[in-house]
Amino acid sequence: MTGPPAPEADDAVVCEAIVPAPPEEVFRWFVRPELLVRWIGIDAQLEPWPGGRFRFEITDGQWCSGRYLEVVPGRRVVVTWGWDSGAIPVPPGSSTVTVELSDHPGGTLVHLVHNDLAPELRPLHAEGWSRFLPRLAEVVAGRDPGEDPARSGRPPSLRP
């Protein structure tokens, strides 16, 4: 189950999902490269400690980069975020993604807030998170998440 992205503040994108596993298990999917790439990206270089590298390749040659700011096992991950190639004009480290994990009757509520995005880039990131968080829920549940949204063409917000 996912909720539609909605602004939490003027500059934030918010997306939520219920993942059918305890928070400690869901946390691992944000800090272990071999797990992260099962729901977002094709390669990852993760150093999950404050100041450590957060970098993953979403599609061939398109790297998202930042640093871990906070890592609280089973509860919270905060990273800076941006794109290396410049194709999406969010420089590495210029925005912040906060993931809060909390107990929920269905497993874990994943509450994601992406801050510090320019207004014209919020729809793209809202769309992306609303496409990828359901994949997280599927793979954690042991199901096939289906086609990778990043490989299915340009998202609607980037189409002419």
C-alpha positions as CSV (number, residue, x, y, z in Angstrom):
1,M,0.0,0.0,0.0
2,T,1.3,3.4,-0.9
3,G,0.0,6.9,-0.4
4,P,0.2,9.5,-3.1
5,P,3.0,12.0,-2.9
6,A,2.0,15.2,-1.2
7,P,3.8,18.3,-0.2
8,E,4.6,18.3,3.5
9,A,6.1,21.7,3.3
10,D,6.5,24.2,0.4
11,D,9.7,22.5,-0.7
12,A,9.1,18.9,0.2
13,V,8.0,15.8,-1.6
14,V,6.4,13.1,0.7
15,C,5.7,9.5,-0.2
16,E,4.7,6.6,2.1
17,A,4.4,2.9,1.8
18,I,3.6,0.0,4.0
19,V,6.2,-2.7,3.8
20,P,5.4,-6.2,5.1
21,A,8.4,-6.7,7.4
22,P,9.6,-5.2,10.7
23,P,11.5,-1.9,10.6
24,E,14.9,-3.6,11.3
25,E,14.5,-5.6,8.1
26,V,13.3,-2.7,6.0
27,F,16.2,-0.6,7.2
28,R,18.6,-3.1,5.6
29,W,17.2,-2.3,2.2
30,F,18.4,1.3,2.5
31,V,22.0,0.5,3.6
32,R,23.1,-2.7,1.9
33,P,24.0,-2.3,-1.8
34,E,22.9,-5.8,-2.8
35,L,19.4,-5.1,-1.4
36,L,19.1,-1.5,-2.6
37,V,19.6,-2.5,-6.2
38,R,16.7,-5.0,-6.0
39,W,14.2,-2.1,-5.8
40,I,16.0,0.9,-7.1
41,G,19.0,1.1,-9.4
42,I,21.5,-1.3,-11.0
43,D,24.6,-0.7,-9.0
44,A,25.3,0.9,-5.6
45,Q,28.2,2.1,-3.5
46,L,27.0,2.6,0.0
47,E,28.9,3.6,3.2
48,P,26.1,3.7,5.7
49,W,27.5,5.9,8.4
50,P,27.4,9.7,8.9
51,G,29.6,11.2,6.2
52,G,29.7,7.9,4.2
53,R,29.0,7.7,0.5
54,F,25.5,7.2,-0.8
55,R,25.7,6.5,-4.5
56,F,23.7,4.4,-6.9
57,E,23.3,4.0,-10.7
58,I,19.6,4.2,-11.5
59,T,20.2,3.3,-15.2
60,D,23.3,3.0,-17.4
61,G,25.4,6.1,-16.7
62,Q,22.8,7.9,-14.5
63,W,24.3,8.1,-11.0
64,C,22.6,9.6,-7.9
65,S,25.1,10.7,-5.3
66,G,25.2,12.1,-1.8
67,R,26.3,11.4,1.7
68,Y,24.6,9.6,4.6
69,L,23.8,12.3,7.3
70,E,22.0,10.1,9.8
71,V,21.8,6.3,10.2
72,V,19.7,5.0,13.0
73,P,19.3,1.2,12.6
74,G,15.7,0.2,12.3
75,R,14.4,3.7,12.5
76,R,15.8,6.4,10.3
77,V,18.1,7.1,7.3
78,V,18.9,10.6,6.1
79,V,21.0,11.2,2.9
80,T,21.9,14.1,0.7
81,W,20.8,13.6,-2.9
82,G,21.6,14.8,-6.4
83,W,22.5,13.6,-9.9
84,D,26.1,13.4,-11.2
85,S,25.3,13.7,-14.9
86,G,23.5,17.0,-14.8
87,A,20.7,15.6,-16.9
88,I,18.4,16.3,-13.9
89,P,19.6,19.7,-12.5
90,V,19.9,18.6,-8.9
91,P,23.6,18.7,-8.1
92,P,25.0,15.9,-5.8
93,G,24.3,16.7,-2.2
94,S,22.0,19.6,-2.9
95,S,18.8,18.0,-1.6
96,T,18.0,15.8,1.4
97,V,16.0,12.6,1.6
98,T,14.8,11.5,5.1
99,V,13.3,8.0,5.6
100,E,11.5,7.3,8.8
101,L,10.6,3.7,9.6
102,S,7.9,3.0,12.2
103,D,5.9,0.0,13.4
104,H,2.6,-0.6,11.6
105,P,0.1,-3.4,11.8
106,G,1.0,-4.4,8.2
107,G,4.8,-4.3,9.0
108,T,6.6,-1.0,8.6
109,L,5.4,2.4,7.6
110,V,8.0,4.0,5.4
111,H,7.6,7.8,5.5
112,L,9.9,9.5,3.0
113,V,10.5,13.2,2.7
114,H,12.6,14.7,-0.1
115,N,13.5,18.4,0.7
116,D,15.3,21.2,-1.0
117,L,14.1,20.6,-4.6
118,A,13.3,23.4,-7.0
119,P,9.6,23.7,-7.7
120,E,9.9,22.4,-11.2
121,L,11.7,19.3,-10.1
122,R,9.3,18.2,-7.3
123,P,6.8,16.5,-9.7
124,L,9.6,14.4,-11.2
125,H,10.9,13.2,-7.8
126,A,7.4,12.7,-6.4
127,E,6.6,10.5,-9.4
128,G,9.9,8.6,-9.0
129,W,9.4,7.9,-5.3
130,S,5.7,6.9,-5.9
131,R,7.0,4.4,-8.5
132,F,10.0,3.0,-6.5
133,L,8.6,2.6,-2.9
134,P,6.0,0.1,-4.1
135,R,8.9,-1.9,-5.6
136,L,10.5,-1.9,-2.1
137,A,7.3,-3.4,-0.6
138,E,7.1,-6.1,-3.3
139,V,10.7,-7.3,-3.1
140,V,10.7,-7.3,0.7
141,A,7.6,-9.4,0.6
142,G,9.5,-11.9,-1.7
143,R,7.5,-11.0,-4.8
144,D,8.6,-9.9,-8.3
145,P,8.4,-6.1,-8.3
146,G,7.7,-6.0,-12.1
147,E,9.4,-3.8,-14.6
148,D,11.9,-1.3,-13.3
149,P,10.3,2.1,-13.8
150,A,13.6,3.7,-14.8
151,R,13.9,1.3,-17.7
152,S,10.4,1.8,-19.0
153,G,11.1,5.2,-20.6
154,R,10.8,8.7,-19.5
155,P,8.4,9.4,-16.6
156,P,5.2,11.3,-17.6
157,S,6.5,14.5,-16.0
158,L,9.5,14.6,-18.5
159,R,7.5,13.7,-21.6
160,P,6.8,16.4,-24.2
